[in-house]
Amino acid sequence: MERTENKRAIVEALRQYTAQKGGQNKAAASIKGVSAATISQMLNGNWEQISEEMWRRVARAIGVTGKSWHTAETMTYRQIHLLLQAAQDESRVMSLTAPAGTGKTYAAREYEATHRNVYRLMCDEFWSKNDFVEELLRAMGERTDGLTKRERLTLACRQLAKKERPLLVFDEFDKLSDNVWFFFITLYNRLEDQCGMVLLSTDYIEKRMRTGLKYQRRGYPEIWSRLGSKCVGLNRADYDDVRLVCQANGIADEAVIDDIAASAEGDLRRVRQLVFAHNQKQTSKQ
């Protein structure tokens, strides 16, 4: 029964994911190793021939963990949603910074899941330029087979320009190498006033930017100018945020909330772990 319920949760999330991506073909193209036929079978209840590994692959791709979790609209969560909405509505370009564990990735993922034409890339320090463009096209649900790097970039820009109020969110952008950073300049130049772009990272990006400006490194003045010569800084989670997360997930005891807040020290990843541990302990007592 539990496995069946989990599959139903995956299907419900997949239905939303497919709508957000613009159809089953684009949803399939955005998930490695998953065909449009498999997605169709999942959505239509034809589960007999779908392997457990395929269910796990889809679940990972669309963010279904199997653990019950309820969203709490913390201050950072609300700020990020408002800023992403502004960037999308007005085709603005900005850099948002916040300490690790503030919930910025969670907030961005939730925004992407509930808004059309939003594409979030979780950046990787090992990406090459080709990796960057390939991941961008995959997020958009576009096939890249047989295309050169230049053709892939042209396709990405052309498809984004066709969409209504598109938004690109580059999560952990500060991890990318300088060479990949310069692709941001190319995207900006080709999509100015047609596509919103948000760089999401810790405040290390601003330190790196100012160092690059100080030593006049190639490309840094251009990037900094396109960001409006500033980063928008967000604060670490406070006690009220921790209380909201706890209450949203079934913890009302103020003493327990105090203990979690003191132990977590403003890190919402730690809060999540502690909430899970507390709730699991309570369940085992029943």
Buried (B, 14 or more C-beta within 10 A) or exposed (E): EEEEEBBEBBBEBBBEBBEBBBEBBBBBBBBEEBBBEBBBBBBEEEEEEBEEEBBEBBBEBBEBEEEEEEBBBBBBBEBBBEBBBEBBEEBBBBBBBBBBBBBBBBBBBBBBBEBBBBBBBBBEEEBEBBBBBBBBBBBBBBEBEEBEBEEBBBBBBEBBEEBEBBBBBBBBBBBBEEEBBBBBBEBBEBBEEBBBBBBBBBBEBBEBBEEBBEEEEEBBBBBBEBBEEEBBEBEBBEEEBBBBBBEBBEBEEEEBBBEBBEEBEBBBBBBBBBBBEBBEEEEEEE
